[in-house]
């Protein structure tokens, strides 16, 4: 059996939720509303900007608000950020083993490029799937299915890594084995959203055991 690794971006390849929370709080405060992190996780996390702003501020232009939000996010991100712990080593392992990889995100392309550039790993991801450029974004499985088509792999050959309920639903529905990453949500919340296994980061022993088992299966099939 082959093996492919499919990664969400925000909260999975790098910790960006604090930046997103800060920007949303600014935008809401400028419109006379105060929100906290709990509100962000319950009502905003993992959703499309246009849907969020259409629901929260029906009298405004959701696309204009989305563009403003993402510009502020990129300004806060800057040019440098640490990758999720264990990510470079995992990418090295995938390259050595010949495992194809992809990023599958609902983030706008400008954000995805900026985030991957900030962690210094843009060159490691040839396949970058953007939800808004698919027929449907997450929580629909289409972005993950698009990644599988691009890589030429079957769902049963894929491990997906996600941190949000909408992303977990998308990955699980695509047929990939789905890991939840505890960057924002508890293990219980991740499992409730569809995670089949939960890891803290890419150094987690639970991931190492899963990769070893998949690698053994791959060797047995050759």
TIVORO-644406 format. One record per atom (N, C-alpha, C, O, CB): x, y, z. Coordinates in steps of 0.001 Angstrom, whole numbers, plus 500000, padded with zeros to 6 digits. Glycine has a CB too. Layout:
N
XYZ...
// end
This chain:
222
500848498802500000500000500000500000500880501242500000501833501325500774499042500009501229500572502207499142501261503490499140500795504323500327499863503943501036501017504244497815501449505459500537501093506339501647501250507775501188502263508131500586501971506055502905500246508610501472500300510033501170499884510810502409499026510367503173499390510387499959500494511961502602500221512814503757499560514100503279500109514819502443501526513124504548498370514383503820497593515559503428497428516456504656496890516028505677496193515149502834497887517682504550497940518589505693497015519785505522497049520463504495499357519068505908496198520040506523495594521359506670496725522356506935497868521951507149494522521380507830496422523628506921497452524658507101497356525321508473498166525037509355497336525719506006496374526199508659496256526958509907496012526024511085495093525205511063495122527990509806496848526157512115496689525334513303497207523921513145497141523126514082495266525287513685497722523600511965498233522259511700499705522302511305500522521597511896497412521583510599500048523113510324501449523277509955502128524377510767503348524370510931501562523585508473501349525305511267501861526349512146500727526871513007499554526738512660502510527497511335501090527467514132500104527997515073499686529392514632500429530354514825500671528026516520498508529507514044498034530809513573496759531277514271496357532429514108497796530753512089496119530401515045494847530793515648494951532057516504494041532883516447494317529661516488496015532251517297496083533511518056496042534752517166495462535771517539497347533538518890496659534661515989496619535801515064495220536003514503494731537130514438497616535599513918494576534915514099493214535026513575492260535565514643491427536425514358492721533658513067492383535062515863491530535551516954491714537054517128490736537792517246491851534812518279492964537507517145493236538931517346492601539783516256492027540834516541494737539181517386492702539332515005492142540111513906490620540132513982490007541186513812492599539542512556490009538992514233488546538978514350488083539859515508487084540568515383488035537539514546488786539822516612488396540673517743488485542148517370487626542942517754489284540385518966489522542514516621489643543907516163488460544308515293487849545356515501490950544105515385488143543459514311487062543795513382485718543892514094484923544788513812486984542758512268485470542974515008484216543009515756484175544235516665483144544900516761484041541720516585485300544542517339485328545686518254485089546998517515484425547894518035486667545742518994485624547112516315485417548314515517483955548498515146483538549591514760486266548262514263483185547442515261481749547490514963480903547359516224479714547047516161481377546385513979481533547602517364480811547671518627480504546347519277479619546270520129479567548379518425481211545301518897480953543987519474482246543409520043483308543503519427480349543033518417482140542813521224483279542174521864483111540659521790482065540129522164483425542644523337484131539969521311484101538509521279485358537986521959486367538687522048483991537974519815485287536751522436486446536140523079486864534891522307486286534571521268486134535791524557487855534200522816488362533021522117487311531925522038487239531201521045489610532492522808486493531800523086485440530779523073484462531035521935484029530097521266484692530752524420484111532295521713483209532639520609483862532302519277483217531772518372482828534136520656485140532613519170485877532298517937485829530801517655485525530392516535487346532772518042486124529985518658486161528540518442484780527980518120484659527031517346486727527841519669483748528559518706482396528035518498481775528513517199481075527747516537481508528427519649482014529766516816481270530364515714482101530671514471481537530914513404480633531610516183483433530667514585484271531167513494485274530137513003485471529992511797485004532407513935485892529438513898487019528544513609486692527564512480485739526791512571487412527770514869487505527610511407487372526663510311486327527000509269486198526280508279487071525357510854485576528078509462484533528447508505485074529398507442486135530000507612483347529091509232484328529524506338484680530483505290484400531900505778483373532159506405483894530192503984485326532817505483485140534213505876483817534788505376483095535447506124486288535051505356483509534534504108482302535128503535481054534682504307480140535476504530482172534747502047481024533419504708479883532930505487479847533576506868478782533945507365479943531402505623481022533708507482481094534323508814480567535745508779479691536112509561482536534310509342481105536543507868480740537958507858479312538175507373478652539117507812481703538739506983478827537328506483477428537437506057476495537175507225475463537832507356477128536458504910476850536217508077476019535911509247476130536979510330475127537381510920476409534559509824477350537433510585477592538322511723477291539789511408476870540538512290479027538190512177477505540201510155477312541606509778476563541668508448477147542011507421478683542357509675475276541336508467474516541224507214474410542527506431474078542503505246473138540725507510474682543650507060474576544922506351475841545337505639475868546378504983474188545986507297476896544539505755478169544904505148478536543954504008477908542912503820479273544910506201479552544334503266480036543527502148480945542423502699482049542722503153480799544412501099480514541161502672481329540105503277482669539909502584483647539554503243480572538809503264482745540127501280484017539954500589485003541045500974486189540778501169483806539947499081484511542278501084485389543373501496485909543145502909487083543387503190484650544718501414485032542677503800485473542386505162486476541240505174487447541267505931484272542047506054486243540234504334487160539107504254488534539562503780489552539156504340486605538031503320488565540406502749489836540903502231490580541695503299491796541562503439489606541774500989489854542518504054490469543303505114491010542402506222492109542608506735489463544300505687490209541401506575490640540471507627491931539773507239492855539691508048489550539433507911492008539269506018493186538510505608494408539401505446495523538962505726492910537779504312494230540636505002495360541561504915495930541832506307497147541890506486494929542885504243495053541996507279495524542217508651496223540967509197497229541068509899494343542610509568495686539798508871496333538558509310497750538469508757498684538178509505495511537330508868497926538714507467499257538614506870500219539623507479501404539334507640499179538818505362499714540809507819500564541812508459501028541333509831502184541537510201499816543147508589500140540701510582500511540188511904501446538985511790502328538804512629499256539803512698501259538172510766502107536995510583503555537382510338504464536799510928501596536149509428503773538359509473505125538773509159505854537769508282505231536955507600505895538993510422507171537835508307507987537035507394508520535749508001509104534935507286509130537847506909508337535543509298508942534374509933508054533845511050507529534605511863510331534720510482507898532523511072507116531859512111507638530436512251508125529864511276505582531872511775507547529851513447508019528475513605507003527480513052505799527676513214508300528173515083507469526421512403506549525366511990506099524553513188506715524622514252507201524454510948505046523795513030504596522892514082505729521937514435506465521488513556503327522109513643505866521632515709506956520770516166506943519442515411505901518799515277506851520522517684508096519052514929508244517780514227507952517825512752508167516831512059507376516786514837507464518955512238507070518999510827508258518822509879508168517989508977506374520315510528509362519552510028510466519352509077510957517905509043511235517371507969511626520271509429511067517268510213511527515876510244510534514958509556510933514017508870511750515416511685509242515219509730508234514396509067508308514558507550508167513580506817506832514761509570508526515768507082508658515991505642509906515308505097509891514765503992508702517493505335510982515336505874512197514620505454511917513122505338512358512475504389513357514873506457511186512580506301510853511148506277509994510824505065510210509811504400510121510734507572509019511682504776508146511448503630508943511477502332508737510641501452507023512492503586509852512437502216510658512539501003511528511297500822511635510758499721511534513797501046512148510852501914513021509688501831512251508423501460512768507549500764513744509484503150511012508339501933510201507155501673509428507232500364508833506242499938509243506942502802509431508398499722508671508562498497507186508754498714506380508453497834508883507394497628506817509260499895505400509506500177505015510877499615505642511870499985505109509433501719504026510971498752503593512284498271502891513073499366502288512490500267502668512131497067502968514387499291502375515258500300501619516389499618501894516738498470503457515821501249500661516954500348499901518101499848499391518914501023499199518392502122498724517644498947499175520190500779498454521062501704497042521236501176496839521488499989499170522446501870496069521100502063494650521230501700494037522230502670493863521921503849493890519831501749493709523419502191493304524484503104492143525303502571491965525442501361494467525389503383491356525842503493490327526819503142490879528239503128490164529173502762489161526726504116492143528418503521492734529753503519492842530284502095493019529501501162494118529734504188492739531594501909492984532164500578494410531847500124495296531634500951492748533701500586494624531817498824495948531464498320497031532420498840498134531982499166495942531465496792496727533705498919497732534655499413498150534307500830499330534395501167497191536093499363497194533912501667497527533513503039498346532235503059499322532129503802496255533328503864497950531261502243498669529995502211500116530215501789501033529666502400497980529007501261500322531008500755501674531290500307502467532013501395503633531696501630501646532124499024501840532979502056502525533733503104502870532840504291503964532940504845501661534906503566501947531971504683502182531109505845503271530085505568504157529885506399500894530398506248503216529433504408504251528458504067505607529138503887506644528566504222503868527697502790505590530352503361506839531097503251507399531481504609508612531443504816506630532337502419506522531852505538506974532273506869507652531142507624508598531377508376505802532796507681507174529904507430507816528776508111508954528181507287509572527197507693506787527696508418509228528779506132510366528376505319510198527047504606511184526381504290511565528314506162508936526651504348508704525316503793507868525328502519507354524287502111508030524453504819507725526487501888506905526523500669507436525564499609506654524941498890506857527946500104508746525442499508509340524598498477509083523110498699509297522301497795510820524846498412508626522746499898508407521332500185507035520854499715506784519650499670508557521077501672506154521774499367504779521420499022504476521818497581504071522948497310503784522099499985504674520892496677504365521169495280502860521254495052502392522032494222504970520096494382502109520448495796500654520416495638499999521223496746500113520885497924500128518962495645499312522292496362498635523192497292497195523355496811496943523978495779499369524585497389496258522793497563494839522833497207494141523892498044494193523860499274494171521447497412493486524835497366492794525948498016491285525711497928490748525523496836493183527315497360490613525718499059489184525428499081488364526304498166487453525825497492488673525561500456488684527604498137487917528532497308488133528294495814487366528796494993488289529961497654489165527535495455489428527247494053488841525900493640488975525486492488490925527269493784488195525224494579487502523962494295486017524247494086485539525346494367487709522931495453485303523255493595483855523414493418483178523709494745482211524469494799483245522155492787483684523106495819483174523317497176484343523231498140485242522411497955482065522273497545484336524070499164485386524029500170484999523146501343483899522593501385485701525429500658485911523020502292485594522303503524484408522992504210484326524220504187486836522249504476483501522246504809483555520844505240483224519820504165483185518626504463482629520652506368482987520234502940482814519261501862484156518547501630485209519169501768482307519961500541484132517274501286485396516560501065486113516913499770487230516448499545485142515101501081485501517723498914486074517971497588487528518442497616488311517960496798485246518991496872487945519364498514489367519736498501490301518548498748491362518452498130489625520801499547489913517659499636490745516475499868490716515537498660491743514968498288490272515728501126489567515383498064489492514541496872490318515145495734490931514416494954488024514360496433490332516471495640491158517137494625492637516861494870493394516648493923490896518658494622493051516864496132494447516562496453494789515124496077495866514855495543494718516797497948493872514207496355494112512808496011494245512630494501495091511870494030492981511925496548493403513337493745493509513260492288494841513826491813495481513266490923492347514012491622495252514930492406496501515559491997497712514670492289498677514646491525496661516897492698497645513945493397498761513082493786498668511694493179499643510943493206498825512968495286497510511336492630497320510009492068497250508917493109497781507825492906498413509707491120496583509207494247496468508232495330494999507979495650494131508794495337497219508721496591494739506844496273493393506480496682493146506937498115494104507116498867493174504961496551491890507132498515491598507571499878492220506683500951492715507185501960490117507624500079492197505382500743492731504472501743494231504548501906494783503948502828492355503090501403494903505274501028496352505444501105496754506739501805497941507047501908496946505414499717495767507501502288496033508858502775495869508991504283494954508426504883495119509836502086496780509754504877496645510246506240496426511745506160497198512458505519497899509896507113495373512224506809495062513647506809495230514208508210494991513521509203493633513899506293495649515476508277495908516140509556495117517437509595495269518294508724497434516411509760494272517578510611493348518706510710493221519164512162493507518408513090491965518324510143492785520419512346492587520921513709491198521503513944490876521870515074493619521969514018490364521597512905489050522227513060487935521237512747488152520280512003488932523460512151486746521452513302485627520558513002485301520475511518485059519382511006484408521005513749485291521599510816484944521547509394486002520786508605485672520028507693484780522965508826487265520983508949488326520264508267488293518777508555488505517961507658489659520826508658488027518421509807487938517007510165486795516327509434486939515195508972487762516848511670485664517003509326484541516413508594484902516204507129484564515180506536483292517303508710485590517183506552485985517068505148486947515909504934486769515105504019486623518367504669487963515829505777488964514778505620488354513401505833488617512468505074490119514994506592487543513284506865486935511983507169486017511541506030486019510372505644486144512048508498485234512476505495484308512144504416485035511776503127484473511089502274483370513307504161486276512224502979487046511889501775487540510450501788487943509921500753488227512828501633487510509817502950488009508456503071489415508351503607489921507243503785487950507797501764490069509481503872491412509467504454491336509096505931490345509391506599492102510842504277492390508445506441492499508248507884492859509602508475493815510240508034493573507139508257492096510043509473492131511442509880492666511620511292492137511061512253490752512042509781493732512416511396494306512793512679493811514181513063493773515085512228495853512756512626493433514350514325493146515662514865494360516194515600494998515459516352491932515614515793494691517468515392495836518107516030495320519060517101494477519913516824496721518861514984495825518914518326495257519638519466495808521056519608496145521470520717495517518870520738495906521791518533496402523167518618495366524116519204495721525126519810496822523656517245494077523795519025493017524673519518491956523926520311491437524450521297492369525390518365491631522720519897490529521978520496491035520817521338492157520342521159489588521466519416490194520372522254490542519247523119490484517945522331489837517890521285489598519181524340491150516893522816491037515596522157489595515136521998489229514579520963491811514564522927488774515365523020487377514937522945486634515677521841485862515075521094486677515161524287486867516990521737486195517772520694486650517338519310485844517282518381486463519269520887487931517030519164488441516576517875487822515236517491487436515030516341489971516464517912487732514334518451487128513027518163485644513171517833485131512483516951487311512073519359484958514066518541483542514292518258483347514804516833482321514536516207482947515288519263484338515543516321484244516104514968484691515125513890484563515416512701485072517364514875485220513960514295485556512949513305486971512432513323487303511543512538485290513474512000487837512964514206489219512483514254489249511014514666488605510617515637490062513334515232490002510220513921490174508807514254491336508583515204491390507564515893490382507995512996492262509524515245493360509539516204493682510984516500493438511857515666494614508776515667494228511255517678494527512623518094496006512716518449496541511852519144493636513054519302496665513778517963498073514007518260498259515449518720497476516335518376498961513701517022499321515666519510499627517023519948500400517784518877500175518977518672500424516994521252501300517103518202502083517686517113502708516532516340502321515379516530503186518686517651503667516830515474504215515794514605505370515014515230506040514238514548504674516414513324505604515218516528506536514372517278505794513320518098506429512495518754507412515230518199504481513334518072503665512488518940503907511003518652503940510588517493502177512824518763504072510219519696504306508776519543503154508088518814503370507101518112504511508126520912501942508597518974500800507980518293500936508097516780500553507183516050499486508628518754501472509201516310501732509354514876502872508439514445502795507796513398502066510821514535503924508382515247505065507546514882504646506080514757505098505383513848506190507691515921503795505615515654503328504227515575502482504008514331502599502973513674502525503857516827501630504973514002500791504832512809501640504810511544501375504028510631499767505971512735502648505656511487503521505683510311504316504384510197504499503858509099504479506887510378504782503874511319505536502620511291504655501479510796505105500636510019506097502294512686503404501450511244502498500391510811502185500505509329502141499498508623501210500431511619501966501738508848501686501932507429502915501584506576502795500979505511501246503385507167504097501980507066505312501675506327505522500163506243505978499652505220506524502350506984505187499448507325505314497990507306504351497389506317504713496463505590505073497403508693503126497892506267502158497403505296502635497684503878502482496852502984500787498043505534503216498866503681503713499236502352504821498287501918504862497868500761504224500690502346505728497942502848506781497011502521506268495626502229506808494929501370507762496955503620505225495216502938504671493877502729503996493743501369503894492647500818503676493545503830503530494891500827502819494863499561503754494944498358503315494787497218501830495993499510505042495189498605505961495347497471506709494069497199507527494015496279506949496477497727
// end
